[in-house]
Structure formats: C-alpha cells, structure tokens
Amino acid sequence: MDEQALVDLTPVLQMLLTGVLLAAGPLLWVWLRQRRASMAQRLRALTLLTLFFTFDLVLFGAFTRLTDSGLGCPDWPGCYGSASPLGAKQEITEAQTAMPTGPVTHRKAWIEMVHRYLATGVGGMILTLALLSAWDAYRRRRSADTGGPPAISPWWPALTLVWVCVQGAFGALTVTMKLFPAIVTLHLLGALVLLALLTVQVVRYSHVQALVKSLAVPSRLRRGIALALALVWLQVALGGWVSTNYAVLACTEFPKCQASWWPAMDFLQGFELWRELGRTGAGSHLSFEALTAIHYTHRLVAYAVVAVLVWQVLRMASTWALRVHARWLVALLLLQLATGLSNVVLGWPLLAAVLHTGGAAALVVVLTHALASTRQSEPRVVLAIKTRRART
C-alpha cells in the first residue's frame, strides 16, 4: 500500500461545505427565534449557542482521544484524501486488515471525522459571529445609532475567530505529528481558551442588554476567583499531560500509589515536554517511573485545587449574586472527585474519563463567568470622597 500523505488538501472544499451545512441549522434556528429582537440580543443568543456547541466539541474531542481515534484518519483534513470514511473504505479496510487493533479502523475513522465535522461547524458559527459583529459596529458608526444598547467591541469575536483558526492548526499538527503529547495537550488547552473567550462575550452581552449588572465585590474576592481559575488551568494542563502520555494507570490505588506515599518517580523524564509519545527526547522508551511522576504530580496538585475551590466556594456563597456560581462549583467539584477516583480504581472507564474532561471544562467556564461578572469595588475612603464631592 502506498504511503499516505499527512496533509492532503483535496477534500478542503467538501469539508468547508460540511461545516457550512452544520452551522446553518443552529444559525437559522437562532435567527428565527430572535427575529423580532435587537441585533445585540441576536448576537448574545448566537454566542451562547456557539458556547454550547464548543463545549460539546470539547467532550467529543475527549471521546476521540480516549478511544484512541486521533489517528483514525492518518491524513488531514480529510480521510485518505476523501471528505468522509465512505470514500476511503478500501484504504481503511486494508489498514484494519493489516493491524486489526491499530490506529486505523472503520469505527475510529468515523469518530475522528465526526470530530472534524463538529469542529468545522463550530468554526462556521464563530466566523458568522465575527462577521455580524463587525457589520453591526460598522452600521452603528455610519448611522450614528444611539438607540438601543451598544454592541460589544467586535474585536472579541475577531479574536475568537483567530483563535479557532489556531485550534484548527493544532488539530492538524495532532495528526501530522502522530499524537505528539505537547501538541495534544496544547490542543486541549486551546479548546478551553475558546470556551473562556465565548463565556466573556456572553457576560458582556448580558451587561449590554442590562440582563444582569456587573457586581462590585472586594478585591480580595476577585483575586481569589482569579487564583482558583489559574490553579484549574494548571490542573487541566497536568491532566492533559497525564491523558496524552497514558499515565492514568501508573497508580491504581488511592490515596497511596503503588503501596507508597512517595513511589519511585522520574520527574526529569516525565516532564520533558518536547518528545514523541512513549519516548524520551533521546529516543529511548519512557520509563514507568516517569509515568508515575506524571500521574502523581497531577494528584498532588489536585489536593491544592480542591482546598482553594472549597475556600472560594465558602466566600462566594456569602455574596448573593455569586451563590449560583458557588453551587455550580460544588457540583462540579464533586463530579471531578468522583470521576477522578473512578479513573484510578476502576481502570480508567471511558464514561468517567470523558466526564472528567467535561467537568474540568465546566470549571473553567463557571470561574471565567464569575470573574467576568464582577468588578472590583472601590475602597471606602475613595467612595466617601466621591460622595462628598457629589453633594457639594
């Protein structure tokens, strides 16, 4: 069998058409439901729907990785130069016959291509958001429109569009670099950046339409939310590194690992970032001690993340406007604990692993929403001075 080119642009137009068709349904649905609404209301509804589909894409991306389907089609953007596995039936059959449990099977090819279809559809929705936002801003400038709430800066959707293109590039590199751990982990983190960008825009549209008001909170509370968000990002990166290096089963008991509180670990090998899957930078096989170091570091940082989140939940619960966020954080924290333990003691079940990734993504969304929904309250001294000046 001839060697397959890693990048084959033959099906690009067909893939783009698939993305347009997938995006057209949600776009039409929003437009019909919001046909009497203002442009800002339509854009908010479309942004919220795009956020929902992007979250679904993150979940399906986790499912693709966890079923070892990332190389189900060994070229990009199509499958053996075709826009679907149907057109590559012969090539997939030959690869599956040569290696029945290998990376290329009919099932894995469909999983991988569905993930690409969803990603193309999300890209189409984000492109539409960017174009509509730019057009609305242009229309307001030309007509000096002062009626109705002003639109948010079109730079937000434009930045989101640029970032989704970067994500597409990482998706291509995931295939062409054969599941290079650093690239796969960055691809996961990039997906969560996309969720964060869309979440900020949803909050800003809500402020524009006066659906909710920005809440003034003490600076210490906002710093606490920011700290919790930063730790969650760190833990997601470590979790992605565990998953992409297949280090979940390096420890199969809890709270100890390999019957020890401090098992044999090789941190230098484990956290050598630029290397192939299962190999060190020098080309030798990655040791079990390195996999243990990857797993156990994720577990140790999890203790700190749980402590900070519990502390933050208690503080947020005392602020009325953030009580909903606090409840979500409690539910998601319990989900993460349950699925994380299930991955360890039950042998990494698929459902628990997918839900663990989804819970991490949801934590990023909730904490980003909380941070974007608040602003720092002014110190009492400054507020008293302003009040005195206003009276005089």
C-alpha positions in Angstrom: 0.0 0.0 0.0 1.3 3.4 -0.9 2.3 5.7 1.9 -0.4 8.2 2.7 0.5 12.0 2.6 0.0 13.6 6.0 -1.7 16.7 4.5 -4.0 16.2 1.6 -6.0 19.4 0.6 -8.1 17.6 -2.0 -11.3 17.5 0.2 -11.0 21.0 1.6 -14.0 22.4 -0.3 -16.1 19.4 0.7 -15.1 19.8 4.3 -15.9 23.5 4.2 -19.3 22.8 2.7 -19.9 20.3 5.5 -19.1 22.9 8.1 -21.4 25.4 6.4 -24.3 22.9 6.4 -23.7 22.0 10.1 -23.5 25.7 11.1 -26.6 26.7 9.1 -29.1 24.8 11.2 -28.2 26.4 14.6 -27.8 29.8 12.9 -31.2 29.6 11.2 -32.8 28.4 14.4 -31.4 31.4 16.4 -32.4 33.9 13.7 -36.0 32.7 13.5 -36.4 32.6 17.3 -34.9 36.1 17.7 -36.3 37.7 14.5 -38.0 40.4 16.5 -35.1 41.0 18.8 -32.3 43.6 18.6 -29.0 42.8 17.0 -27.4 42.6 20.4 -29.9 40.1 21.6 -29.4 38.0 18.5 -25.6 38.1 18.9 -25.9 37.1 22.5 -28.2 34.1 21.7 -25.8 33.1 18.9 -22.8 33.4 21.2 -24.5 31.3 23.9 -25.4 28.6 21.3 -21.8 28.6 20.0 -20.5 28.2 23.5 -22.8 25.2 24.0 -21.6 23.6 20.7 -18.0 24.3 21.6 -18.4 22.6 25.0 -19.9 19.6 23.1 -16.9 19.7 20.8 -14.6 19.5 23.8 -16.4 16.5 25.1 -16.3 14.7 21.8 -12.6 15.6 21.4 -12.0 13.9 24.8 -14.0 10.9 23.5 -11.9 10.8 20.3 -8.7 10.8 22.3 -9.8 8.3 24.9 -11.0 5.8 22.2 -7.6 6.1 20.5 -9.3 7.5 17.4 -7.0 10.5 17.0 -5.2 8.8 14.0 -8.4 7.1 12.8 -7.7 9.0 9.6 -4.0 9.4 9.2 -4.1 12.5 7.0 -5.7 15.9 7.3 -8.2 17.5 6.8 -10.0 14.5 5.2 -9.6 10.8 5.3 -7.3 9.3 2.8 -8.0 12.2 0.5 -11.7 11.9 0.9 -14.2 14.0 2.8 -15.6 11.0 4.6 -14.7 7.5 5.5 -17.1 6.3 2.9 -14.8 7.4 0.2 -11.8 5.8 1.9 -13.5 2.4 2.6 -10.9 0.4 0.7 -7.9 2.1 2.3 -9.3 1.8 5.8 -10.2 -1.9 5.3 -6.6 -2.6 4.1 -5.2 -0.8 7.2 -7.6 -2.6 9.6 -6.8 -5.9 8.0 -3.1 -5.4 8.4 -3.5 -4.3 12.0 -7.0 -5.1 13.5 -6.3 -3.3 16.8 -4.2 -0.5 15.2 -5.0 3.2 15.0 -7.0 3.0 11.7 -10.3 1.1 11.8 -13.7 2.0 10.4 -15.0 2.9 13.8 -12.1 5.1 14.7 -12.2 6.8 11.3 -15.8 7.8 11.8 -15.1 9.0 15.3 -12.2 11.1 14.1 -14.1 12.5 11.1 -17.2 13.4 13.2 -14.9 15.3 15.5 -13.6 17.2 12.5 -17.1 17.9 11.1 -18.1 19.3 14.5 -15.0 21.5 14.7 -15.7 22.8 11.2 -19.3 23.6 12.2 -18.2 25.5 15.3 -15.7 27.4 13.1 -18.5 28.4 10.8 -20.6 29.7 13.7 -17.6 31.7 15.1 -17.0 33.1 11.6 -20.6 34.2 11.4 -20.3 35.9 14.9 -17.3 37.8 13.8 -18.9 39.0 10.5 -22.2 40.0 12.2 -20.4 41.9 15.0 -18.2 43.7 12.5 -21.2 44.6 10.4 -23.2 45.8 13.4 -20.3 48.0 14.6 -19.9 49.4 11.0 -23.7 50.1 10.8 -23.7 52.0 14.1 -20.8 54.1 13.1 -22.3 55.0 9.7 -25.8 55.8 11.1 -24.6 57.3 14.4 -27.0 54.9 16.0 -27.5 55.8 19.7 -30.8 53.9 20.2 -30.7 50.6 22.0 -27.8 49.1 23.8 -24.4 49.5 22.2 -22.8 46.3 20.8 -19.7 44.9 22.4 -16.3 45.5 20.7 -16.1 43.5 17.5 -12.5 42.7 18.5 -13.8 40.0 20.8 -15.4 37.9 18.1 -12.5 38.7 15.8 -10.0 37.4 18.4 -12.2 34.3 18.9 -12.1 33.7 15.1 -8.3 34.0 15.1 -8.1 31.6 18.0 -10.3 29.0 16.4 -8.0 29.1 13.3 -5.1 28.4 15.7 -7.0 25.5 17.1 -7.5 24.1 13.6 -3.8 24.3 13.1 -3.2 22.4 16.3 -5.7 19.8 15.2 -3.8 19.3 12.0 -0.5 19.0 14.0 -2.1 16.4 16.3 -2.5 14.2 13.2 0.7 15.0 11.3 2.9 14.8 14.4 1.4 11.4 15.4 -0.2 12.5 18.7 2.8 14.4 20.0 2.0 14.8 23.7 2.8 18.5 23.9 0.7 19.3 20.8 -2.3 17.2 22.1 -2.1 18.9 25.5 -1.9 22.4 23.9 -4.9 21.5 21.7 -6.9 20.7 24.8 -5.8 23.9 26.5 -6.6 25.9 23.3 -10.2 24.5 23.3 -10.6 25.8 26.9 -9.3 29.2 25.8 -12.0 29.2 23.2 -14.6 28.4 25.9 -13.3 31.2 28.0 -13.5 33.8 25.2 -17.1 32.9 24.4 -18.0 33.0 28.1 -16.6 36.5 28.4 -18.7 37.6 25.4 -21.9 36.1 26.8 -21.4 38.0 30.0 -20.6 41.3 28.2 -23.8 40.9 26.0 -25.8 40.4 29.2 -24.3 43.6 30.7 -25.1 45.5 27.4 -28.7 44.4 27.5 -29.0 45.1 31.2 -30.0 41.4 31.9 -27.5 41.4 34.7 -25.3 44.1 36.2 -21.6 43.9 36.9 -21.3 43.2 40.6 -18.8 45.2 42.7 -17.0 42.8 45.0 -14.0 43.2 47.3 -10.7 43.0 45.5 -9.7 40.0 47.7 -12.7 38.0 46.4 -11.8 38.7 42.8 -8.2 37.8 43.4 -9.4 34.6 45.0 -11.5 33.8 41.9 -8.6 34.5 39.7 -6.3 32.3 41.8 -8.8 29.4 41.6 -9.1 29.8 37.9 -5.3 29.8 37.5 -5.0 26.7 39.5 -7.7 25.0 37.5 -5.8 25.9 34.3 -2.7 24.3 35.8 -4.5 21.2 36.8 -6.1 20.9 33.3 -2.7 21.1 31.8 -1.4 18.4 34.1 -4.5 16.3 33.5 -4.0 16.6 29.7 -0.4 15.6 30.2 -1.5 12.5 32.1 -4.0 11.5 29.5 -1.8 12.2 26.4 1.0 10.1 28.0 -1.4 7.3 29.0 -0.2 7.7 32.6 -3.6 7.3 34.3 -3.0 3.6 35.3 0.5 4.3 36.7 -1.2 4.5 40.1 -4.2 2.1 40.5 -5.0 2.8 44.2 -5.9 5.8 46.3 -4.7 7.6 48.4 -1.4 5.7 48.1 0.3 4.9 44.8 2.0 1.6 44.4 1.5 1.0 48.1 3.6 4.0 48.9 3.0 7.7 49.8 6.0 8.6 47.7 6.6 6.0 44.9 9.7 5.8 42.7 9.4 8.7 40.2 11.5 10.3 37.4 10.3 13.9 37.1 13.0 14.8 34.5 11.8 12.2 32.1 8.2 12.6 32.8 8.1 16.4 32.2 10.5 16.5 29.3 8.0 18.4 27.1 9.3 18.1 23.6 9.4 14.4 22.8 7.4 11.8 20.9 4.7 9.7 22.5 6.1 7.0 24.7 9.7 8.2 24.1 12.2 10.4 25.8 13.9 13.2 23.9 16.9 10.9 23.3 14.6 8.3 21.7 14.6 5.7 24.4 11.4 4.3 25.9 9.7 6.4 28.6 10.2 4.6 31.9 7.4 3.6 34.3 8.9 5.9 36.9 8.3 8.8 34.5 4.7 7.8 34.0 4.3 7.6 37.8 5.8 11.1 38.2 3.3 12.5 35.7 0.3 10.8 37.4 1.3 11.6 41.0 2.0 15.3 40.2 -1.5 15.7 38.9 -2.8 14.0 42.1 -0.8 16.2 44.4 -1.8 19.5 42.7 -5.4 18.2 42.8 -5.3 18.5 46.7 -4.3 22.2 46.4 -7.0 22.9 43.8 -9.7 21.2 46.0 -8.6 23.2 49.0 -8.7 26.6 47.1 -12.0 25.8 45.5 -13.6 24.9 48.8 -12.3 28.1 50.3 -13.5 30.1 47.4 -17.0 28.5 47.4 -17.4 29.5 51.1 -16.5 33.1 50.2 -18.7 33.2 47.1 -21.7 31.7 48.9 -21.8 34.8 51.2 -22.3 37.0 48.1 -25.8 36.8 46.9 -25.1 37.4 43.2 -22.4 34.7 43.2 -24.3 32.0 45.0 -25.3 30.3 41.8 -21.6 30.1 40.8 -20.8 28.7 44.2 -23.4 25.9 43.8 -22.1 25.0 40.3 -18.6 24.9 41.7 -19.7 22.5 44.5 -21.5 20.2 42.0 -18.5 20.2 39.6 -16.0 19.6 42.4 -17.9 16.5 43.5 -18.1 15.4 39.9 -14.3 15.8 39.5 -13.6 13.9 42.7 -15.9 11.0 41.7 -14.7 10.7 38.1 -11.0 11.2 39.1 -11.2 8.4 41.7 -13.1 6.2 39.2 -10.4 6.6 36.6 -7.8 5.3 39.2 -9.6 2.5 41.0 -11.9 1.3 38.2 -9.3 1.1 35.5 -10.0 4.3 33.5 -13.6 3.7 32.4 -14.5 5.7 29.2 -17.5 7.5 30.7 -15.7 8.6 33.8 -12.7 9.8 31.7 -14.9 11.9 29.3 -16.9 13.3 32.2 -13.7 14.2 34.0 -12.6 16.3 31.0 -16.1 17.8 30.8 -16.0 18.8 34.4 -12.7 20.5 34.0 -14.0 22.5 31.0 -17.1 23.4 33.0 -15.0 24.6 35.9 -13.2 27.0 33.5 -16.5 28.3 32.2 -18.0 28.9 35.7 -14.9 30.6 37.1 -14.5 32.7 34.0 -18.1 33.7 34.1 -17.7 34.7 37.8 -14.6 36.7 37.1 -16.2 38.5 34.1 -19.4 39.2 36.0 -17.7 41.1 38.8 -15.7 44.2 39.2 -13.5 45.5 42.0 -15.4 47.7 44.4 -13.8 51.0 45.3 -12.2 51.4 48.7 -14.5 53.1 51.3 -12.2 56.1 51.5 -12.3 56.8 47.8 -16.1 56.2 47.8 -16.6 58.6 50.6 -14.6 61.3 48.8 -16.6 60.9 45.6 -19.9 61.1 47.6 -18.8 64.2 49.4 -17.8 65.9 46.1 -21.2 64.9 44.6 -23.0 66.6 47.4 -21.1 69.8 47.1 
